[in-house]
Amino acid sequence: MKKILTVLLALLLLAAMPARADTLRIGFQKGGGLLTMLKRQGAVEKAFAPAGTAVKWIEFPAGPQMLEALNAGSIDFGTTGAPPPVFAQAAGIDVVYVGAEPPPVASEAIIVKPGSPIRTVAQLKGKRIAFAKGSGSHLLLVAALDKAGLTIRDVKPIFLGPSEARAAFDGGSVDAWVVWDPYLAAAQKAYGARVVADYTGLLQANGFYLASRAFVQRSPQAVATLLDEIAKAGKWANTHRQEMVAMMAPQVGVPPDVIATWLARQTAGVVPVNAAIVANQQKVADLFYREKLIPRPVTIATQAWTWQRR
């Protein structure tokens, strides 16, 4: 009887406990822009609180690792540059494009030390170039070389993440470095790094907000709510630069003037993945296939999801 009463008491206590909330798992990068801001503000948590949904933030060093986690089911949502989802698709990952950021122009660049003799993309031939494989920097380098009549096989790629690449750039073991903000702004401040090329005149590359197919099918309204919050954050960020600098500097861990430089050369926000954006991303995928950087062609249109903004 005592055992029966114990079991009944345990069941009653279990029934009285609130149901465990669902968890929305968001991947972000240290220099992750609006997601970094939203994480600090707690706006996403507030938006999902009425539904009883908890929010978990998981940091990644770059986009490719984030999409590996998306494929493994470790996260539901994240943001990367244009190349990582193309590489992911080519690897058979069912990633869904749910929103797009305005393409960067000057916030990602091929840089050299001030005293370097390299002044044009053509002069990169045969040189050691550090960049993160599968990142937006990878695309920038390929697109710049293509315009100069070269291919990635005409240079010596050194695949390094931003921290390792900075050490190699500082030590002189590479001739050039391709990197994005805020690392770019930090290198310009620290070394007086000179820009050889950015996205000016090249194939434009949107940033993307991405989700797993399972998350989109299971919770399309949750995806829309999340994108609505990002859109509101973007509007605020574009009109409150000083507040953004003060908020992001301690979060990202770089000086305020570096954050200010970064924010001054980009427009924050998110827009639906429309036909023009799909077509541009298809050009990115086709370039990578032509350059033999992915093993098979991929189709972007089948992976795009339409966000109905409120």
Secondary structure as GFF3:
##gff-version 3
##sequence-region A 1 310
A	DSSP	alpha_helix	2	16	.	.	.	ID=ss1
A	DSSP	beta_strand	23	29	.	.	.	ID=ss2
A	DSSP	alpha_helix	34	41	.	.	.	ID=ss3
A	DSSP	alpha_helix	43	48	.	.	.	ID=ss4
A	DSSP	three_ten_helix	49	51	.	.	.	ID=ss5
A	DSSP	beta_strand	54	60	.	.	.	ID=ss6
A	DSSP	alpha_helix	63	72	.	.	.	ID=ss7
A	DSSP	beta_strand	77	80	.	.	.	ID=ss8
A	DSSP	alpha_helix	83	90	.	.	.	ID=ss9
A	DSSP	beta_strand	95	101	.	.	.	ID=ss10
A	DSSP	beta_strand	108	112	.	.	.	ID=ss11
A	DSSP	three_ten_helix	121	124	.	.	.	ID=ss12
A	DSSP	beta_strand	128	131	.	.	.	ID=ss13
A	DSSP	alpha_helix	136	147	.	.	.	ID=ss14
A	DSSP	three_ten_helix	152	154	.	.	.	ID=ss15
A	DSSP	beta_strand	156	159	.	.	.	ID=ss16
A	DSSP	alpha_helix	162	171	.	.	.	ID=ss17
A	DSSP	beta_strand	176	180	.	.	.	ID=ss18
A	DSSP	alpha_helix	183	191	.	.	.	ID=ss19
A	DSSP	beta_strand	194	197	.	.	.	ID=ss20
A	DSSP	beta_strand	207	212	.	.	.	ID=ss21
A	DSSP	alpha_helix	213	218	.	.	.	ID=ss22
A	DSSP	alpha_helix	220	239	.	.	.	ID=ss23
A	DSSP	alpha_helix	241	252	.	.	.	ID=ss24
A	DSSP	alpha_helix	256	264	.	.	.	ID=ss25
A	DSSP	alpha_helix	275	290	.	.	.	ID=ss26
A	DSSP	three_ten_helix	301	303	.	.	.	ID=ss27
###
